């Protein structure tokens, strides 16, 4: 996947959520807070890998690098779940992201 982006990620998350709908109950706005909290937990796990691993090992082809990437994927999965809870599309995200970038470029 040369251009793996939010469209792809959201499609994958929808597939996962549909498969486990009976166990997980689907995605809806009231569930977003829990998803965000789980995302923070996964971000903490990624930080833990970074804290315990040398920069050299995280930049090389090592099991620790793979572990970091897996934890970052968990973060992105929950992030996409939050977006899906509120029906935020990749197009909306891109528009606001670019607007925010423009404001930040003029801030300092």
MODELLER restraints for C-alpha pairs under 7 A, 6 or more apart:
rsr = mdl.restraints
at = mdl.atoms
rsr.add(forms.Gaussian(group=physical.xy_distance, feature=features.Distance(at['CA:6:A'], at['CA:90:A']), mean=5.61, stdev=0.5))
rsr.add(forms.Gaussian(group=physical.xy_distance, feature=features.Distance(at['CA:7:A'], at['CA:90:A']), mean=6.02, stdev=0.5))
rsr.add(forms.Gaussian(group=physical.xy_distance, feature=features.Distance(at['CA:10:A'], at['CA:80:A']), mean=6.05, stdev=0.5))
rsr.add(forms.Gaussian(group=physical.xy_distance, feature=features.Distance(at['CA:13:A'], at['CA:77:A']), mean=6.80, stdev=0.5))
rsr.add(forms.Gaussian(group=physical.xy_distance, feature=features.Distance(at['CA:13:A'], at['CA:81:A']), mean=6.81, stdev=0.5))
rsr.add(forms.Gaussian(group=physical.xy_distance, feature=features.Distance(at['CA:17:A'], at['CA:26:A']), mean=5.97, stdev=0.5))
rsr.add(forms.Gaussian(group=physical.xy_distance, feature=features.Distance(at['CA:27:A'], at['CA:84:A']), mean=6.85, stdev=0.5))
rsr.add(forms.Gaussian(group=physical.xy_distance, feature=features.Distance(at['CA:27:A'], at['CA:85:A']), mean=5.06, stdev=0.5))
rsr.add(forms.Gaussian(group=physical.xy_distance, feature=features.Distance(at['CA:28:A'], at['CA:85:A']), mean=4.45, stdev=0.5))
rsr.add(forms.Gaussian(group=physical.xy_distance, feature=features.Distance(at['CA:28:A'], at['CA:86:A']), mean=6.87, stdev=0.5))
rsr.add(forms.Gaussian(group=physical.xy_distance, feature=features.Distance(at['CA:29:A'], at['CA:85:A']), mean=4.79, stdev=0.5))
rsr.add(forms.Gaussian(group=physical.xy_distance, feature=features.Distance(at['CA:29:A'], at['CA:86:A']), mean=5.52, stdev=0.5))
rsr.add(forms.Gaussian(group=physical.xy_distance, feature=features.Distance(at['CA:32:A'], at['CA:82:A']), mean=5.03, stdev=0.5))
rsr.add(forms.Gaussian(group=physical.xy_distance, feature=features.Distance(at['CA:32:A'], at['CA:85:A']), mean=5.78, stdev=0.5))
rsr.add(forms.Gaussian(group=physical.xy_distance, feature=features.Distance(at['CA:35:A'], at['CA:78:A']), mean=5.74, stdev=0.5))
rsr.add(forms.Gaussian(group=physical.xy_distance, feature=features.Distance(at['CA:35:A'], at['CA:81:A']), mean=6.70, stdev=0.5))
rsr.add(forms.Gaussian(group=physical.xy_distance, feature=features.Distance(at['CA:35:A'], at['CA:82:A']), mean=6.06, stdev=0.5))
rsr.add(forms.Gaussian(group=physical.xy_distance, feature=features.Distance(at['CA:36:A'], at['CA:78:A']), mean=6.72, stdev=0.5))
rsr.add(forms.Gaussian(group=physical.xy_distance, feature=features.Distance(at['CA:36:A'], at['CA:79:A']), mean=6.90, stdev=0.5))
rsr.add(forms.Gaussian(group=physical.xy_distance, feature=features.Distance(at['CA:36:A'], at['CA:82:A']), mean=6.51, stdev=0.5))
rsr.add(forms.Gaussian(group=physical.xy_distance, feature=features.Distance(at['CA:38:A'], at['CA:78:A']), mean=6.93, stdev=0.5))
rsr.add(forms.Gaussian(group=physical.xy_distance, feature=features.Distance(at['CA:39:A'], at['CA:75:A']), mean=5.04, stdev=0.5))
rsr.add(forms.Gaussian(group=physical.xy_distance, feature=features.Distance(at['CA:39:A'], at['CA:78:A']), mean=5.18, stdev=0.5))
rsr.add(forms.Gaussian(group=physical.xy_distance, feature=features.Distance(at['CA:39:A'], at['CA:79:A']), mean=6.48, stdev=0.5))
rsr.add(forms.Gaussian(group=physical.xy_distance, feature=features.Distance(at['CA:42:A'], at['CA:71:A']), mean=6.14, stdev=0.5))
rsr.add(forms.Gaussian(group=physical.xy_distance, feature=features.Distance(at['CA:42:A'], at['CA:74:A']), mean=6.16, stdev=0.5))
rsr.add(forms.Gaussian(group=physical.xy_distance, feature=features.Distance(at['CA:42:A'], at['CA:75:A']), mean=5.47, stdev=0.5))
rsr.add(forms.Gaussian(group=physical.xy_distance, feature=features.Distance(at['CA:43:A'], at['CA:72:A']), mean=6.97, stdev=0.5))
rsr.add(forms.Gaussian(group=physical.xy_distance, feature=features.Distance(at['CA:43:A'], at['CA:75:A']), mean=5.90, stdev=0.5))
rsr.add(forms.Gaussian(group=physical.xy_distance, feature=features.Distance(at['CA:45:A'], at['CA:71:A']), mean=6.49, stdev=0.5))
rsr.add(forms.Gaussian(group=physical.xy_distance, feature=features.Distance(at['CA:46:A'], at['CA:68:A']), mean=5.60, stdev=0.5))
rsr.add(forms.Gaussian(group=physical.xy_distance, feature=features.Distance(at['CA:46:A'], at['CA:71:A']), mean=5.17, stdev=0.5))
rsr.add(forms.Gaussian(group=physical.xy_distance, feature=features.Distance(at['CA:46:A'], at['CA:72:A']), mean=6.25, stdev=0.5))
rsr.add(forms.Gaussian(group=physical.xy_distance, feature=features.Distance(at['CA:49:A'], at['CA:68:A']), mean=6.06, stdev=0.5))
rsr.add(forms.Gaussian(group=physical.xy_distance, feature=features.Distance(at['CA:57:A'], at['CA:64:A']), mean=6.74, stdev=0.5))
rsr.add(forms.Gaussian(group=physical.xy_distance, feature=features.Distance(at['CA:57:A'], at['CA:65:A']), mean=6.68, stdev=0.5))
rsr.add(forms.Gaussian(group=physical.xy_distance, feature=features.Distance(at['CA:58:A'], at['CA:64:A']), mean=6.29, stdev=0.5))
rsr.add(forms.Gaussian(group=physical.xy_distance, feature=features.Distance(at['CA:58:A'], at['CA:65:A']), mean=4.58, stdev=0.5))
rsr.add(forms.Gaussian(group=physical.xy_distance, feature=features.Distance(at['CA:59:A'], at['CA:65:A']), mean=6.87, stdev=0.5))
